Amino acid sequence: MSIDDVIQSTLDNAELKYDKKGEGRYFVTLPGTKKLQTNCWLIEQKHAFAVEAFVCRRPDEAHEEVYRFLLRRNAKLYGVHYTVDALGDIYLVGRIGLGCVTSEELDKILGQVLEAADGDFNTILEIGFAGSIKREWDWRVSRGESLANLQAFKHLIEPETPHEPGALTDP
């Protein structure tokens, strides 16, 4: 079975949307919940098989904290790792040997890309875009616009309820 056959059958079996952009080149759309979709390239190269997925644009603020979070997450990821491009945009990338490209391995790697991009998305936004989120929230409130897709960030806007004195200690 060729790598193209493995890729196509894996993507078809997973019912993923994709476009074949040439021999050994696929642009795949992974559906998510927090990050509605993650666009991912699968590319057969001369000596390796590459996976590249855009996660988020360059953070507006707290760059060191965002990058520290990503570096720590790298230690827990399978087959891919976080990186940034020259502009500071965040990607997940991975390389595996051509002989390791099986349906099972590709499924694991795509699952890891989806889990990381979708699972880490709100955390990245909370750290790197808190000011923008707060401004967007205030703007929507001032215009009576829906806050539905910002509810995951409500805790950034509304202060925590203070504890009553002695509430945290046993009598």
N, C-alpha and C positions, 0 to 999 in steps of 0.2 A: 504494500500500500504506500503511495506517495504521501509526502507531507501535506500536499494540497488535499488529497482524499481524506486524510486524518482530520484536518482542520474543518473541511466542509461537513463531514459526517458528525463531528463533535458539535459544531454550531447548529446544524440542523436538528440533531437529537435534543439539544438544549432549547430549541425554538427561539434562538437569538436572531435579532436583525443584524444583517451584515451585507457589505458590498465587497465583491472581489475586485481589487484594484490592479490586478496583474498577477502573473505567476508568483505564488507564495506571498501575496500581499493582501491582507484583509482589514477592513475597517469595520469594527464590531461595536454595537451599541448594547451596553449592559444596563438593564433596568434596575432602578433603586427605589428607596423610599425616602431617605433624607436628602440625598443627592439624586434627583429624579432620573438621571442617566449618566453613565460614564462611558465616554468614547475611548476606544482602545484599538491600537494597531497591533496586528500580528504579522510579523515579517520574517520570512525565511531569508537569512543572509548566507554568505559564502561558508562560514564556519560555525554559525550558531543560529538559533531561533530567538527572535526578539519580541518582547511584549512591551508596549509603551502606552500608558493611559494618562490623560490629563485629569487632574484632581481639582485644582483650584488656582485662581490667579494669585499673583503676588499679594501677600497680606498688606493691609494698609498700615498696620501698627504691630507692636510687640513681636518684631521679626525673630529676635533671639529666642523668645519663648515658643513661638511656633516651630522653629527649626529644632529646638531641643525636644519638643514633643515628637516630631517626625523621626529624629534620630533614635529616640527611645523605642518608638513603634517598630523601627527597622529590625530590632532584635527579636521581634515576635512574628515577623512575616515569613511566609513560605514562598520561595521562588521569585519574589519581587522585592524591591525596596524603594523608599521615597528618595527623590532627588529634586533639585531645582534647576531651572534653565538660567540662561544669562540675564533674563529679566526678573528672576525670582519666582516665576510661576512654578507650581508644585505638580510633580508627576510621580507615577509609579512605573518603574522599569524593571525588566528582568531579562536574563539571557540563559538559555539552556542549550546543551549540545544537540545537534540535529538528530542524533541517534536516540535521544531521550523523548522525542516528540511522539507521544502516544495519546490516544483519546483520554485516558485516565489522567495523565499528567497535565494535559491542556485543560481539562475540566477543573483540576485542582488549582491551577494557576489562575484561571479566569474567576473561579470562586474566591480566591484570595484577593484578586484585584477588586472585585465587587465588595467583599466584606470590608476591606480596608478603605476604599474610596467612599463607600456609603456610610460605613460605621464611624469613620473619623471626621466626616465632613462637618457636622455641627460643632465638634470640638475645635477644629481649625478655624471655623467662622467665629466662634466665641472668643478665641484668643486673638486672632488677627484682624477681626473686623467689628469688634464690640462697639466702637464709636459710630461706625456706619449703621449698624443695626439699631442703635439707640436713636440716631437721627431719623432713620426710616420709620421707626415706631412712632416718634413724635409727629412726623409729617403726616403719617396716615391718620393718627388720632385727630390732628388739627383739621383734616379734610373729611373726617367721617368715613375713611376707607377701611376695608377689611384688614384685620390683623391675623387672619386664619393661618397664613403660611409663615408667620413670625412667632407663633405660640411656643415653639421649641425654645425660644430665646426670652420668654417672658421673665424668667429669673434674672436676666441682665437689667431689666427695666424696673421691676418692682422690688423694693428692698425686702429682705427676709424679715419675718415677724420676730420682733425681739422676744427673748424668753423672759418670763417673770422672774424676779429675784428668787433664788432658792429652787427654781423648777428643775435644775439640773443636778441637784444634790439630794441625797436621801435624807429623810428626817431622822 
